[in-house]
């Protein structure tokens, strides 16, 4: 056997022993712990499917803390895992814990395990207990949970759908809403509805569909409120029993078997109408204290009440009402249902209704059973109701009795309200207001009207039907016979009970002669026309206010009211007032004398725009236009006219020209317009606005009237002046002739010119000699020469002798200087005498012709432009006046002969062609021959005539020709003859003085 030795340097051999000791200690501790924490045993499950409560109980020893785990069996998902404290039931020695599931317990199978815990030390898990769901394979049907659930408003509810075995899940609908779903197991799906609202009376449907919606299943949920009664009170009706009443503050929304149940003092209450808000429950004996309990599936509520019986008396309604009726009052009698009311002091109300109005009258008494109703109206229908209350410790009025009706008896009518209307011809009306039912006191059978005048001892009575309210009167005869100036009218009403008191009115014969000094305006308000007037303290008479339409002038329908003395204001209102109608309102004194008009108003209930427009006319006044219109008739004004607006229209737009606020001014002048078409519109306006207006068109023409007038005036003045001048000229015709056309002496011719002469045989001479004694410088404004043969010169202006003239011998011509007349030469008729008188005093110049060759027709001197036979003159007569219009040549020109152009060589004096030289009217210089031409002998020969001259007259002192130059001759040839001067000369000289 070995020895043990201990040495300091040797290594101790204790390590295995120590390790073993530690292991044994730990094992002992572990063994002791297992002995304290026991594994829960005999786990049992109890489920309430409706409330979704799961009760778990087990044997857990002395432990008080446990871990609880709940899993969905099929998917092994944890639903609940918590550490809970549970005390042991001392009687049964078991632990118990309750769990409420969110999903219905039928939705899927649940597995439950429990273990004990002490701090961090736990026991083993207990055996798993499974709560079987409805999704087992053996249950293949389509299912929905929960069924017929009742939840409060605002709750959250989870519904689950278990689809049929082998089918697919579709959707879950809550009402019309598709819900979101969660899968709980292979066949089970859940959806949660949050904050649920009130459902209908039959609940809300929750439906589950498979896919593809070949089948469906569902459930119904009812969402409502728990009961909440209020106003719980108990009272007595028969002074013995108790009747308790209360109201449901809100509707629970739960009905029938889910509705609220009530109990009063632990006695169930039944109702004839459960849905009524006000509930009533009776107890046969008054108990003083009362408790009401209300219960429904969502909860319960209780109320209490207590009182003494004499403080809660609520009388019943009187029964068997009867009446005793008179004209002005009636007695009402009734009975009570309970004899106990005989000793009860009561206050009773009687409600009296008539013509839509109700009044209440109160009566008092012990056991009151009858009352008398006074101050009624005759012949009127009434209805009566009665209710009573306890006079002492009054609680409330009792119930109303049934309504009972009666009618009062007839009575004589009241006196009618009489007034009058007078026209201006002593005719008028006596009028009165129809009696109302309360005034007639029965059916009116007729009226009696009397007119009388005490002064003339006149009285006349007539009877009228009950529907007559106005009687025409004619007071012409009374007015002529009476000086009293008034007539009395009396009206009496009749019915079956008798006649009324007479109502009288004094009719003034000259009422309309009194006119008001001023007319005021009455303004209508919502209450009518308010009227005010001054009150005289000395006046004690009453007043009458009458009104009628202002457009009425004859037998007007008048309305009126009568006022007592002392009134100073009134507001009149009538159902007959119409908008847009003017009313005349008058205030009269109503005394024993005839009515006197005190004040007058006019007013409209409502002013409207005029219903018609003015009648417009237009008148042109030079460049102005006058607009005139007529006044709108009163009945069409429909308001107080404030003025007129005048517009001019330009297209569709109206432009305001003027506003006339003066109603008396009904014309307007538009000034300064140019020519053209104008449209004018005139609109009258009231406070309500303008009327539609009247439009008139006018075209502004030129001022033709004035123009025509001016022309006519001018023509008139001209005609007047011409007439005056004609008259003056006629009366002064000798002076006019002397001034403007003096007489010219006719020439005296020598020889016998009455017989016809043959053509002269003129021998052509080689040349002609002209001896100019004096050669003045020619000036058209000075003197010219006039040729006069020497043998014919006579200081006394005698004519030519009868001796023949030898044209072959040279002739000595004498020329007289004479002032040339600048006026046109006027040819004279052959019968003019003393043609040479104007040349007697002129200077003399001698001219000697030595042989002027002329044609055979050169001696023809035609003075008459008309071709008179007296106009022929011999060539030997060479004395021609050059001034004063004498001579055959031009003014101041020398023309010894006038040559007419003849087509042949042999032209006699008997038949010359009249010819007037164009130069006859000209005022030229010296021209020896007016027919002189610058024709050459060749040209003369070609024309078949003799050469007019082989030479030209020359002055003795000059070698120049005395004939004009060619240019002067051509210019004179171009000048036209003055036919107008010739005509005027002929006109003035046609009449001998």
Order of alpha helices (4+ residues) and beta strands (2+ residues): alpha-beta-beta-beta-beta-beta-beta-beta-beta-beta-beta-beta-beta-beta-beta-beta-beta-beta-beta-beta-beta-beta-beta-beta-beta-beta-beta-beta-beta-beta-beta-beta-beta-beta-alpha-beta-beta-beta-alpha-beta-beta-beta-beta-beta-beta-beta-beta-beta-beta-beta-beta-alpha-beta-beta-beta-beta-beta-beta-alpha-alpha-beta-beta-beta-beta-beta-beta-alpha-alpha-alpha
